[in-house]
Amino acid sequence: MRKLVRNTTIATTAVLVATLAPAAAGGGHHHHHHQSRLSTVVDGLDGPRGVDALGRGKTLVTETDGSFSLVVERRHRDPRVTELGSVPGGFPPAIAAGRRGRIYLLTGASGEPGSPQAPGAATLYEWRHGYDAPKPVFDVAAYQVGDPDPDDLENLPADSNPFGLAALRDGSVLIADAAGNDLLRWWPDGTVKTVARLKPRVVDVPDGVPLPEEQVPSEGVATSVTVGPDGYWYVGELRGFPATPGTSQIWRIKPGSVDAVCDPEDPRHGRCTRYADGLTSIVDLGADHRSVYAVSLSKLSWLAVESEEPVPGAEIGALYRLIRGHHQVRVKELASDRLTLPAGVDVDRRGIYVTGPVFGPGALSKIR
């Protein structure tokens, strides 16, 4: 778990969080969706996370060992799973299909925060049919050394843990860096720009977390990015320590932005505005022609999952559908209380594809 949230911990995470209570998703009306049909597409996967629905029953999925595979659904037969290749493992990479058969994979950080990255970590890879192996095209960690986080709270402003990925139609790629608290954009010619920075937020300290203060600043931790139905870029937050439930936000960023600021103290102005609030431990986003979808790793927060003391129910995550209305965002939970440590989401005409649990044996599932 520490590899997922390696930049969010302060000192040790062996804290007593048994009294943490679930927080409902917010930012609008919240409804449970009891009619969702959840089915398994393929199981026997090892810690599946990255997912990209290509349409016509074809889906890309990644696993903990760094492998990525194509899953092809077949009528009245088991799906066909073809491994395409692999990148350095340890934590399943993000994945996104780009133009002209290109597939992009994004590896996260390795080791403890502030330590040198292992070869192949914190790197964007490109793969196409005919490649012997994915080739590294962008060293994210090296870029972040020259682009430190001005609002870092942990004395590691140049730390990097790239986590979320989205391929754009013009051939560029968006990268959400969970340690850099920012959104980057990479072009195939090697150009890189910082699209937006997520500023910290002051949060209440949950009951059971041994801090003397009642409120503390907490980093945004950008884990996820998608292109919304309106063409804007959406970024989801995990929320740093103390991982207060109900404090994860989704930001809406104007396409083409450079150095935008996502500020919880001024969330309605500028090129980055707040789309939704009141969520918990967001680890992935997806979108279709109408809605944005958000995956919550745990309704109790990632800290409850990471706790050395078992927290009942901490393994229950959630998938939310967010629909923008005239005055607010409507939030619906899909497959309520049926997702265990979900990790990734993507959508096509056949349904909503979800991966998880992100640790141990898992599956690619579909919600109709």
C-alpha positions in Angstrom: 0.0 0.0 0.0 2.8 2.4 0.7 3.9 2.3 -2.9 0.4 3.6 -3.8 0.5 6.5 -1.4 4.3 6.8 -0.8 4.2 10.6 -0.7 1.2 10.9 1.6 2.6 9.5 4.9 4.1 11.6 7.6 6.4 9.5 9.8 4.6 6.3 10.4 1.2 5.2 9.4 0.8 2.8 12.3 -2.0 4.9 13.8 -5.3 4.0 15.4 -8.0 4.6 12.8 -10.5 2.1 14.0 -12.9 4.9 14.8 -12.9 6.3 11.3 -16.4 6.4 9.8 -17.5 6.1 6.2 -18.1 9.4 4.4 -20.6 9.6 1.6 -19.6 11.2 -1.7 -20.5 14.8 -2.0 -20.4 17.8 -4.3 -24.1 17.3 -5.0 -27.0 15.0 -4.3 -25.9 11.4 -3.4 -27.9 8.4 -4.4 -27.3 4.7 -4.4 -27.8 2.9 -7.7 -29.3 -0.5 -6.9 -30.0 -1.6 -10.4 -26.3 -1.9 -11.5 -25.4 -5.4 -12.8 -21.9 -6.3 -11.9 -20.3 -9.3 -13.7 -16.8 -10.7 -14.0 -15.2 -10.5 -17.4 -12.0 -12.3 -16.4 -10.6 -13.3 -13.1 -7.3 -14.8 -11.9 -5.5 -11.5 -12.4 -2.7 -10.4 -10.1 -3.5 -7.1 -8.5 -5.1 -5.6 -11.6 -5.2 -1.8 -11.9 -4.8 -0.1 -15.2 -7.7 -0.4 -17.6 -8.6 1.1 -21.0 -11.8 0.0 -22.8 -11.1 0.0 -26.5 -14.7 -0.8 -27.6 -16.2 -3.9 -29.3 -15.4 -6.0 -26.2 -11.7 -5.3 -26.2 -10.0 -4.0 -23.1 -6.5 -3.4 -22.0 -5.6 -4.3 -18.4 -2.4 -4.2 -16.3 -1.1 -6.3 -13.3 1.3 -6.1 -10.4 4.2 -7.7 -12.2 4.1 -4.9 -14.8 2.5 -7.0 -17.5 -0.3 -5.6 -19.8 -2.8 -7.7 -21.7 -5.6 -7.5 -24.2 -8.9 -9.0 -23.1 -11.3 -9.9 -25.9 -14.8 -10.8 -24.9 -16.5 -13.5 -26.9 -20.1 -14.5 -27.1 -20.9 -17.8 -25.3 -17.2 -18.4 -24.8 -14.6 -17.4 -22.2 -12.7 -14.2 -23.0 -9.4 -14.5 -24.7 -6.5 -12.9 -22.7 -3.3 -12.1 -24.6 -0.3 -10.8 -22.8 1.3 -8.0 -24.9 4.4 -7.2 -22.9 5.6 -5.8 -19.6 7.3 -2.9 -17.9 9.2 -2.9 -14.5 6.8 -4.3 -11.9 6.1 -4.0 -8.2 2.9 -2.0 -8.7 0.6 -2.3 -11.7 1.2 0.6 -14.2 -1.4 2.9 -15.6 -2.3 2.3 -19.3 -3.9 4.3 -22.1 -4.3 3.6 -25.8 -3.1 6.5 -28.0 -3.2 7.2 -31.7 -2.1 4.8 -34.5 -1.9 1.7 -32.4 0.3 3.2 -29.7 -0.1 2.1 -26.1 1.3 4.1 -23.2 2.2 2.7 -19.8 3.2 4.7 -16.7 5.2 3.2 -13.9 5.1 4.7 -10.4 7.8 5.5 -7.9 10.0 2.9 -6.2 11.5 2.8 -2.7 11.1 5.3 0.1 10.2 8.9 -0.7 13.3 11.0 -1.5 15.4 7.9 -2.3 16.8 7.3 -5.9 14.3 5.7 -8.3 15.0 2.2 -9.4 15.7 1.7 -13.2 12.4 2.0 -15.1 10.4 3.6 -12.2 8.5 6.9 -12.6 8.7 6.6 -16.4 6.3 6.8 -19.4 6.6 3.9 -21.9 5.4 3.5 -25.4 4.5 0.2 -27.1 3.2 -0.9 -30.5 2.8 -4.2 -32.2 6.2 -5.2 -33.5 8.1 -3.8 -30.6 10.3 -6.3 -28.7 9.4 -4.4 -25.5 7.9 -1.1 -24.4 10.4 1.7 -24.8 10.9 4.5 -22.3 10.0 7.9 -23.7 9.8 10.2 -20.7 11.6 10.1 -17.3 9.0 11.8 -15.1 11.1 11.8 -12.0 14.0 13.6 -13.8 11.5 16.3 -15.0 10.2 16.9 -11.5 13.7 17.6 -10.2 13.6 20.8 -12.2 9.9 21.4 -11.5 9.6 21.2 -7.7 6.2 21.4 -5.9 6.0 25.0 -4.5 3.4 23.8 -1.9 5.2 20.6 -0.7 4.5 19.8 2.9 7.0 17.0 3.5 10.4 18.6 2.5 10.4 16.6 -0.7 9.5 19.2 -3.3 11.1 17.3 -6.2 9.6 13.9 -5.4 7.7 12.1 -8.1 5.2 9.2 -8.2 3.4 9.4 -11.5 0.1 7.6 -11.2 -2.6 8.6 -13.6 -2.6 8.6 -17.4 -4.7 9.9 -20.3 -3.8 9.9 -24.1 -5.1 12.9 -26.1 -6.2 13.0 -29.7 -3.3 15.2 -30.8 -0.8 12.5 -29.7 0.2 14.2 -26.4 -0.2 12.5 -23.0 -1.5 13.8 -19.7 0.2 12.5 -16.5 -1.1 12.9 -12.9 1.9 12.9 -10.5 0.8 11.9 -7.0 4.0 13.1 -5.3 4.4 16.2 -7.4 0.8 17.2 -6.8 0.5 18.3 -10.5 -0.7 17.4 -14.0 1.9 17.2 -16.7 1.6 17.1 -20.5 4.1 15.2 -22.7 4.4 15.4 -26.5 6.2 12.8 -28.7 8.8 15.4 -29.7 9.9 15.5 -26.1 8.2 18.7 -25.1 6.8 18.7 -21.5 4.7 21.3 -19.8 3.2 21.5 -16.3 -0.5 21.9 -16.9 -1.7 22.5 -13.3 -0.7 22.3 -9.7 -3.0 21.1 -6.9 -2.6 23.2 -3.7 -2.9 21.7 -0.2 -6.2 21.8 1.7 -6.8 22.3 5.4 -8.7 19.3 6.7 -10.1 18.1 10.0 -8.0 15.5 11.8 -10.1 12.3 12.0 -10.9 10.8 15.4 -8.2 8.2 16.4 -5.3 9.9 14.5 -2.8 11.0 17.1 -2.2 14.6 16.1 -2.4 17.4 18.6 -4.1 19.8 16.2 -7.8 19.6 15.2 -7.0 20.8 11.7 -3.9 20.4 9.5 -2.9 21.1 5.9 -3.0 18.1 3.6 -1.6 17.6 0.1 -3.9 17.0 -2.9 -2.1 13.9 -4.3 -3.1 13.9 -7.9 -3.8 10.2 -8.8 -6.0 10.3 -11.8 -6.9 12.2 -15.0 -9.5 11.8 -17.8 -11.0 13.8 -20.6 -14.6 14.6 -19.7 -17.7 14.7 -21.8 -17.2 18.4 -22.4 -13.6 18.0 -23.5 -12.1 19.5 -20.3 -9.5 17.7 -18.4 -10.5 16.2 -15.0 -8.1 15.4 -12.2 -8.9 13.4 -9.1 -7.2 13.6 -5.6 -6.4 10.9 -3.1 -5.8 13.3 -0.2 -2.6 13.2 1.8 -2.2 12.4 5.4 -4.3 12.3 7.6 -6.5 11.1 4.7 -9.6 12.7 6.1 -12.7 11.0 4.5 -14.9 13.3 2.4 -12.0 15.7 1.4 -11.0 14.4 -2.0 -11.9 16.8 -4.9 -12.2 16.5 -8.6 -10.8 19.4 -10.6 -11.9 20.6 -14.1 -9.1 22.1 -16.1 -9.4 24.1 -19.3 -7.7 22.2 -22.2 -4.4 23.7 -23.2 -3.7 25.2 -19.8 -0.2 25.8 -18.6 0.7 26.5 -14.9 -3.0 26.6 -13.8 -3.6 26.5 -10.1 -6.2 24.3 -8.5 -6.9 26.1 -5.2 -9.4 24.8 -2.6 -9.4 28.3 -1.1 -10.6 29.8 -4.5 -12.2 26.8 -6.3 -14.5 28.7 -8.7 -12.1 31.0 -10.6 -9.3 30.5 -13.1 -8.4 27.7 -15.6 -8.8 25.1 -12.9 -12.1 24.9 -11.0 -13.6 22.4 -8.6 -16.0 20.0 -10.3 -16.9 17.8 -7.2 -16.1 17.6 -3.6 -16.8 15.3 -0.7 -15.3 12.1 -2.1 -12.7 9.8 -0.4 -9.4 8.4 -1.6 -9.9 8.7 -5.4 -7.5 6.5 -7.4 -9.0 6.6 -10.9 -11.3 8.6 -13.2 -13.1 7.7 -16.4 -15.7 9.3 -18.6 -18.3 8.7 -21.3 -20.4 11.1 -23.4 -22.4 12.3 -20.4 -20.7 11.5 -17.1 -17.4 11.4 -15.2 -16.7 8.2 -13.1 -14.6 8.2 -9.9 -13.1 5.2 -8.1 -12.7 5.4 -4.4 -10.1 2.8 -3.1 -11.9 2.7 0.3 -14.9 4.5 1.7 -12.9 4.7 4.9 -9.8 6.1 3.2 -6.5 4.7 2.2 -5.2 5.2 5.7 -7.7 2.8 7.1 -6.5 0.2 4.5 -2.9 0.8 5.4 -3.4 0.7 9.2 -1.5 -2.0 11.0 -4.7 -2.5 13.1 -7.5 -4.1 11.1 -10.3 -1.6 10.4 -13.6 -3.4 9.7 -14.9 -2.5 6.2 -11.8 -0.7 5.1 -11.5 -2.9 2.0 -14.9 -1.7 0.7 -14.4 0.8 -2.1 -16.8 2.5 -4.4 -17.5 3.6 -8.0 -19.4 6.9 -8.4 -21.1 8.4 -11.5 -21.0 12.2 -11.5 -23.5 14.0 -13.8 -23.3 17.8 -14.1 -26.7 19.5 -13.7 -27.6 23.1 -14.0 -26.6 24.0 -10.4 -24.6 21.1 -9.0 -23.1 17.7 -9.7 -25.4 14.7 -9.1 -23.5 11.7 -7.6 -24.7 8.1 -7.8 -22.9 5.0 -6.4 -22.8 2.0 -8.7 -22.6 -1.6 -7.5 -23.0 -0.3 -4.0 -20.7 -2.0 -1.4 -19.7 -4.7 -3.9 -16.3 -3.5 -4.9 -13.2 -4.6 -2.9 -10.2 -2.2 -3.2 -11.1 -1.2 -6.7 -8.3 0.4 -8.7 -9.3 1.5 -12.2 -12.3 2.4 -14.3 -13.0 3.0 -18.0 -16.2 3.1 -20.1 -17.4 2.1 -23.5 -20.8 1.3 -25.1 -20.9 -2.2 -23.5 -20.5 -1.0 -20.0 -18.3 0.3 -17.2 -15.1 -1.7 -16.7 -13.6 -1.9 -13.2 -10.4 -3.5 -12.0 -9.5 -4.8 -8.5 -8.7 -5.7 -5.8 -5.5 -3.8 -6.5 -3.6 -6.2 -4.1 -3.6 -10.0 -4.5 -5.9 -12.0 -6.8 -8.3 -9.8 -8.7 -10.5 -9.4 -11.8 -11.7 -7.3 -14.6 -15.4 -6.7 -14.0 -18.1 -5.0 -15.9 -21.1 -2.9 -14.8 -24.1 -2.6 -17.1 
